[in-house]
Amino acid sequence: MHPEPRSWPGGPPGPELGPDEVHVWRASLELPAATLEFLKATLSPGEQARGERRRLEKARRQYIASHGVLRDILGRYLGQGPGDVHFEYGEAGKPELPGGHELRFNLTHSHEMALCAVARGREVGVDVEFIRPRPLLEQVARRFFADGEARLLLALPESERVEAFYHCWTRKEAYMKAKGLGLRLPLGSFEVSLRAGEPAALLWVRDDPGELSRWSMASLDPGAGYIGAVAVQGSGWALRRWEWEV
């Protein structure tokens, strides 16, 4: 499925990002061959090697497209060409700009869509998932979700469970990515909201209730067939959505 092109306006070539804003960019990964070659040329040798290690052609293409888009987006904020953007990597492998730069960012992709979240002076995490039937949904929820999330999910009418599952999953992933801990943060150690129409929120964190005031979330509407979420350090920020275009 393709994104709905009119729901997110085209992003500017030189975006202005205030400390109380979070920008989320959406990009289709189904790109013309010429665009894909341009993006590939902007990647570092290490990135190109990691892309080539993907066994499937589709996975290689999506890696090149998503990481090239990330470079192009960051270059717009930095006033640099995409090939001039350099990264450092945190302990859990989360990329960041060198020298403690105040620009924070996070990349995610699923199926044929990528999202990139950018903030200034705030940690940020974003996740998108392509909605697929989950025949083992109940088992996954019981095994990986917090007890309260699993109980609430399984109490919902069956017709609502798949959407609620993905709301839960994307919000948890966004928070984990914002924290920069990856899978070192157990999925069952915190709870998020998950019902349709319910605001995205962090509801409970084991051993650290202060986390609830340190983080906030928002649901994203990436396009038909997708669910997304963004988690941001602090509160009082405004969300702006952009469509990436060459």
Sequence and secondary structure as in RCSB ss.txt:
>XXXX:A:sequence
MHPEPRSWPGGPPGPELGPDEVHVWRASLELPAATLEFLKATLSPGEQARGERRRLEKARRQYIASHGVLRDILG
RYLGQGPGDVHFEYGEAGKPELPGGHELRFNLTHSHEMALCAVARGREVGVDVEFIRPRPLLEQVARRFFADGEA
RLLLALPESERVEAFYHCWTRKEAYMKAKGLGLRLPLGSFEVSLRAGEPAALLWVRDDPGELSRWSMASLDPGAG
YIGAVAVQGSGWALRRWEWEV
>XXXX:A:secstr
    TTSS B  SS    TTEEEEEEEES   HHHHHHHHHHS HHHHHHHHT SSHHHHHHHHHHHHHHHHHHH
HHHTS GGG   EE TTS EE GGG SEEEEEEEETTEEEEEEEESS EEEEEEE    TTHHHHHHHHS HHHH
HHHHHS HHHHHHHHHHHHHHHHHHHHHHT GGGS GGGEEE  STTS   EEEETT TTHHHHEEEEEE  STT
EEEEEEEESS  EEEEEE   
